[in-house]
Amino acid sequence: MVQVLLLLLPSLHHHQPLHQTSQYSNSSHKTSLLDYVLDKEFVEELPDDATKEEAANHEKHHYHLIEAYYMNENLKDMFQEQAHTNRFKVMQSILGCKQHENGSVSAHVLKMKG
């Protein structure tokens, strides 16, 4: 996960603290969310004796996970039809490469290579 954030956030790649970079200095919410996600381990269920601060932090982390879920669903919706079309074209070309009866094997191999 840290490697992904290093790719997405160039300021982290330079080993500067996030709050000192000019790119994110005006966005304290993003900074606190990233600090929480990077520093805290996610707990599925809060204990019964959790403080309000722990509950708020848990909610931040949970919100981050939900956002990623919807992003993934949106990407599936955008590219699912394209993937289906590509699979259909590949299967069509595979099935179209059947060797004809009494045909030359070398000619068939050359046809398959393309």
Buried (B, 14 or more C-beta within 10 A) or exposed (E): EEEEBBEEBEBBEEEEEBEEBEEBEEEEEEBBBBBBBEEEEEEEEBEEEBEEEBEEBBEBBEEBEEEEEEEEEEEEEEEEEEEEEEEEEEEEEEEEEEEEEEEEEEEBEEBEEE
